[in-house]
Amino acid sequence: MKKKILLLAFYVLGLIATIALIPALPAKIPFHWNFKGEVDSWAPAWNIIWMALLPIVLFLLLEFLPRIDPRKSSWELHKKSYAIIQVVISFTFFLLNWVIIASSLKFPIRVDMFVFSLIGLLFIVLGNYMATFRHNYFVGIRTPWTLANEEVWRKTHRQGGPAFIIMGALLIAGSFIPNRIVGGIVSFSGFILIPWLVLYSYLVFRKLKA
């Protein structure tokens, strides 16, 4: 608990530092980049506050969810894995906030490369711990069939681990290759591997009920 309080305090300091930097930012800051690494959306500088708040909100939300899940016993079984995921997800958004600030201040940073690599690492971490997630209503691959049957949940998450690692590796690879190929990599990750996991959970459910 002490480590969590320290991390939360770190995020609050990040929020304070972000607010203090707003006067130094241009009136409009980049807020979204396309697959080519080009800025395609701008926002008033004060919007950066929302990005600085996100790590705090996500951390607190992920801390709260286990308390209201009807399957509270499951959280005791995967609490160590979940604590790691909680930190990784919230810290990812902490870093994204500072990437936007660095870009706004004209630091020579390849935002597209950084973002794809960061999200890729997040997917790899999720994939490594996917099989440890026990049956619950908030974290994991939640399809009608995984939620309905604990055996379907277990088998689907065993498949999900390698799938998420592959998606993460593809996203990281996509940050080092020509931008025109990145869209295809992201499409493969999102539109083939994820639907496959949904279909797999259905097929396992049907087999168990046959």
Salt bridges, closest charged atoms under 4 A:
ASP40 OD1 - HIS32 ND1 2.71
GLU63 OE1 - LYS4 NZ 2.98
GLU63 OE2 - ARG67 NH2 3.61
GLU76 OE1 - LYS79 NZ 3.41
ASP112 OD1 - ARG110 NE 2.89
GLU151 OE2 - ARG154 NH2 2.30
GLU151 OE2 - LYS155 NZ 3.84
